[in-house]
């Protein structure tokens, strides 16, 4: 298999939460993320985090699969810290 024959890489964020006690099953799908579970508050936090990560990637003109893991960790940390300051 030559480099040109390789299938395109893809990447996705997966968010899972287990604190729901109200019997609801929450599921949110985006272009490159799936979020499942959690209380209403926790699921909303997962949504905000995934959206802000994607906004950061969009501003830099890159896709999730193009970002090195170390840089993605930094982006995630910065997004979580910025959300924490708002609350």
Biotite code that builds the C-alpha atoms (Angstrom):
import biotite.structure as struc

atoms = struc.array([
    struc.Atom([0.000, 0.000, 0.000], chain_id="A", res_id=1, res_name="UNK", atom_name="CA", element="C"),
    struc.Atom([1.458, 3.331, -0.995], chain_id="A", res_id=2, res_name="UNK", atom_name="CA", element="C"),
    struc.Atom([0.872, 6.545, 0.989], chain_id="A", res_id=3, res_name="UNK", atom_name="CA", element="C"),
    struc.Atom([-1.640, 7.670, -1.644], chain_id="A", res_id=4, res_name="UNK", atom_name="CA", element="C"),
    struc.Atom([-3.676, 4.470, -1.190], chain_id="A", res_id=5, res_name="UNK", atom_name="CA", element="C"),
    struc.Atom([-4.167, 4.943, 2.550], chain_id="A", res_id=6, res_name="UNK", atom_name="CA", element="C"),
    struc.Atom([-7.648, 5.827, 3.712], chain_id="A", res_id=7, res_name="UNK", atom_name="CA", element="C"),
    struc.Atom([-8.075, 9.352, 5.040], chain_id="A", res_id=8, res_name="UNK", atom_name="CA", element="C"),
    struc.Atom([-7.541, 9.658, 8.769], chain_id="A", res_id=9, res_name="UNK", atom_name="CA", element="C"),
    struc.Atom([-10.428, 10.617, 10.966], chain_id="A", res_id=10, res_name="UNK", atom_name="CA", element="C"),
    struc.Atom([-10.701, 11.499, 14.624], chain_id="A", res_id=11, res_name="UNK", atom_name="CA", element="C"),
    struc.Atom([-13.487, 12.102, 17.098], chain_id="A", res_id=12, res_name="UNK", atom_name="CA", element="C"),
    struc.Atom([-13.983, 13.213, 20.676], chain_id="A", res_id=13, res_name="UNK", atom_name="CA", element="C"),
    struc.Atom([-15.963, 10.910, 22.948], chain_id="A", res_id=14, res_name="UNK", atom_name="CA", element="C"),
    struc.Atom([-17.545, 12.323, 26.096], chain_id="A", res_id=15, res_name="UNK", atom_name="CA", element="C"),
    struc.Atom([-19.082, 10.016, 28.681], chain_id="A", res_id=16, res_name="UNK", atom_name="CA", element="C"),
    struc.Atom([-20.724, 10.943, 31.974], chain_id="A", res_id=17, res_name="UNK", atom_name="CA", element="C"),
    struc.Atom([-22.364, 8.717, 34.549], chain_id="A", res_id=18, res_name="UNK", atom_name="CA", element="C"),
    struc.Atom([-23.980, 11.062, 37.074], chain_id="A", res_id=19, res_name="UNK", atom_name="CA", element="C"),
    struc.Atom([-27.558, 11.055, 35.691], chain_id="A", res_id=20, res_name="UNK", atom_name="CA", element="C"),
    struc.Atom([-30.113, 10.149, 38.327], chain_id="A", res_id=21, res_name="UNK", atom_name="CA", element="C"),
    struc.Atom([-33.238, 11.380, 36.538], chain_id="A", res_id=22, res_name="UNK", atom_name="CA", element="C"),
    struc.Atom([-33.723, 8.440, 34.163], chain_id="A", res_id=23, res_name="UNK", atom_name="CA", element="C"),
    struc.Atom([-32.956, 10.478, 31.031], chain_id="A", res_id=24, res_name="UNK", atom_name="CA", element="C"),
    struc.Atom([-30.547, 9.251, 28.388], chain_id="A", res_id=25, res_name="UNK", atom_name="CA", element="C"),
    struc.Atom([-28.734, 12.193, 26.865], chain_id="A", res_id=26, res_name="UNK", atom_name="CA", element="C"),
    struc.Atom([-26.964, 11.893, 23.516], chain_id="A", res_id=27, res_name="UNK", atom_name="CA", element="C"),
    struc.Atom([-25.399, 14.660, 21.448], chain_id="A", res_id=28, res_name="UNK", atom_name="CA", element="C"),
    struc.Atom([-23.658, 14.086, 18.123], chain_id="A", res_id=29, res_name="UNK", atom_name="CA", element="C"),
    struc.Atom([-21.508, 16.542, 16.260], chain_id="A", res_id=30, res_name="UNK", atom_name="CA", element="C"),
    struc.Atom([-19.332, 16.394, 13.185], chain_id="A", res_id=31, res_name="UNK", atom_name="CA", element="C"),
    struc.Atom([-16.433, 14.998, 15.175], chain_id="A", res_id=32, res_name="UNK", atom_name="CA", element="C"),
    struc.Atom([-17.826, 14.233, 18.623], chain_id="A", res_id=33, res_name="UNK", atom_name="CA", element="C"),
    struc.Atom([-20.309, 12.037, 20.459], chain_id="A", res_id=34, res_name="UNK", atom_name="CA", element="C"),
    struc.Atom([-21.431, 12.846, 24.003], chain_id="A", res_id=35, res_name="UNK", atom_name="CA", element="C"),
    struc.Atom([-23.401, 10.342, 26.042], chain_id="A", res_id=36, res_name="UNK", atom_name="CA", element="C"),
    struc.Atom([-24.965, 10.392, 29.471], chain_id="A", res_id=37, res_name="UNK", atom_name="CA", element="C"),
    struc.Atom([-24.708, 12.618, 32.457], chain_id="A", res_id=38, res_name="UNK", atom_name="CA", element="C"),
    struc.Atom([-27.040, 14.852, 34.367], chain_id="A", res_id=39, res_name="UNK", atom_name="CA", element="C"),
    struc.Atom([-28.474, 17.842, 32.543], chain_id="A", res_id=40, res_name="UNK", atom_name="CA", element="C"),
    struc.Atom([-25.731, 20.061, 33.983], chain_id="A", res_id=41, res_name="UNK", atom_name="CA", element="C"),
    struc.Atom([-22.898, 17.657, 33.217], chain_id="A", res_id=42, res_name="UNK", atom_name="CA", element="C"),
    struc.Atom([-24.108, 16.976, 29.683], chain_id="A", res_id=43, res_name="UNK", atom_name="CA", element="C"),
    struc.Atom([-24.353, 20.722, 29.036], chain_id="A", res_id=44, res_name="UNK", atom_name="CA", element="C"),
    struc.Atom([-20.750, 21.057, 30.234], chain_id="A", res_id=45, res_name="UNK", atom_name="CA", element="C"),
    struc.Atom([-19.664, 18.294, 27.840], chain_id="A", res_id=46, res_name="UNK", atom_name="CA", element="C"),
    struc.Atom([-21.470, 20.084, 25.004], chain_id="A", res_id=47, res_name="UNK", atom_name="CA", element="C"),
    struc.Atom([-19.866, 23.426, 25.785], chain_id="A", res_id=48, res_name="UNK", atom_name="CA", element="C"),
    struc.Atom([-16.431, 21.822, 25.989], chain_id="A", res_id=49, res_name="UNK", atom_name="CA", element="C"),
    struc.Atom([-16.756, 19.995, 22.652], chain_id="A", res_id=50, res_name="UNK", atom_name="CA", element="C"),
    struc.Atom([-18.079, 23.118, 20.919], chain_id="A", res_id=51, res_name="UNK", atom_name="CA", element="C"),
    struc.Atom([-15.291, 25.328, 22.264], chain_id="A", res_id=52, res_name="UNK", atom_name="CA", element="C"),
    struc.Atom([-12.622, 22.817, 21.254], chain_id="A", res_id=53, res_name="UNK", atom_name="CA", element="C"),
    struc.Atom([-14.034, 22.831, 17.728], chain_id="A", res_id=54, res_name="UNK", atom_name="CA", element="C"),
    struc.Atom([-14.181, 26.633, 17.694], chain_id="A", res_id=55, res_name="UNK", atom_name="CA", element="C"),
    struc.Atom([-10.488, 26.741, 18.612], chain_id="A", res_id=56, res_name="UNK", atom_name="CA", element="C"),
    struc.Atom([-9.667, 24.302, 15.820], chain_id="A", res_id=57, res_name="UNK", atom_name="CA", element="C"),
    struc.Atom([-11.766, 26.281, 13.321], chain_id="A", res_id=58, res_name="UNK", atom_name="CA", element="C"),
    struc.Atom([-9.987, 29.522, 14.228], chain_id="A", res_id=59, res_name="UNK", atom_name="CA", element="C"),
    struc.Atom([-6.642, 27.868, 13.563], chain_id="A", res_id=60, res_name="UNK", atom_name="CA", element="C"),
    struc.Atom([-7.912, 26.402, 10.275], chain_id="A", res_id=61, res_name="UNK", atom_name="CA", element="C"),
    struc.Atom([-7.270, 22.813, 11.322], chain_id="A", res_id=62, res_name="UNK", atom_name="CA", element="C"),
    struc.Atom([-9.247, 19.639, 11.793], chain_id="A", res_id=63, res_name="UNK", atom_name="CA", element="C"),
    struc.Atom([-9.168, 17.421, 14.862], chain_id="A", res_id=64, res_name="UNK", atom_name="CA", element="C"),
    struc.Atom([-7.240, 14.708, 13.035], chain_id="A", res_id=65, res_name="UNK", atom_name="CA", element="C"),
    struc.Atom([-4.529, 17.224, 12.061], chain_id="A", res_id=66, res_name="UNK", atom_name="CA", element="C"),
    struc.Atom([-3.680, 18.304, 15.615], chain_id="A", res_id=67, res_name="UNK", atom_name="CA", element="C"),
    struc.Atom([-0.920, 16.459, 17.488], chain_id="A", res_id=68, res_name="UNK", atom_name="CA", element="C"),
    struc.Atom([-2.103, 14.766, 20.687], chain_id="A", res_id=69, res_name="UNK", atom_name="CA", element="C"),
    struc.Atom([0.028, 16.973, 22.933], chain_id="A", res_id=70, res_name="UNK", atom_name="CA", element="C"),
    struc.Atom([-1.443, 20.119, 21.400], chain_id="A", res_id=71, res_name="UNK", atom_name="CA", element="C"),
    struc.Atom([-4.968, 18.707, 21.676], chain_id="A", res_id=72, res_name="UNK", atom_name="CA", element="C"),
    struc.Atom([-4.379, 18.070, 25.385], chain_id="A", res_id=73, res_name="UNK", atom_name="CA", element="C"),
    struc.Atom([-3.278, 21.690, 25.780], chain_id="A", res_id=74, res_name="UNK", atom_name="CA", element="C"),
    struc.Atom([-6.363, 22.944, 23.933], chain_id="A", res_id=75, res_name="UNK", atom_name="CA", element="C"),
    struc.Atom([-8.637, 20.764, 26.085], chain_id="A", res_id=76, res_name="UNK", atom_name="CA", element="C"),
    struc.Atom([-6.989, 21.990, 29.280], chain_id="A", res_id=77, res_name="UNK", atom_name="CA", element="C"),
    struc.Atom([-7.295, 25.637, 28.239], chain_id="A", res_id=78, res_name="UNK", atom_name="CA", element="C"),
    struc.Atom([-10.959, 25.201, 27.268], chain_id="A", res_id=79, res_name="UNK", atom_name="CA", element="C"),
    struc.Atom([-11.819, 23.453, 30.545], chain_id="A", res_id=80, res_name="UNK", atom_name="CA", element="C"),
    struc.Atom([-10.006, 26.164, 32.521], chain_id="A", res_id=81, res_name="UNK", atom_name="CA", element="C"),
    struc.Atom([-11.855, 28.923, 30.640], chain_id="A", res_id=82, res_name="UNK", atom_name="CA", element="C"),
    struc.Atom([-15.211, 27.255, 31.291], chain_id="A", res_id=83, res_name="UNK", atom_name="CA", element="C"),
    struc.Atom([-14.325, 26.876, 34.968], chain_id="A", res_id=84, res_name="UNK", atom_name="CA", element="C"),
    struc.Atom([-13.615, 30.601, 35.292], chain_id="A", res_id=85, res_name="UNK", atom_name="CA", element="C"),
    struc.Atom([-17.082, 31.434, 33.953], chain_id="A", res_id=86, res_name="UNK", atom_name="CA", element="C"),
    struc.Atom([-18.903, 29.266, 36.501], chain_id="A", res_id=87, res_name="UNK", atom_name="CA", element="C"),
])
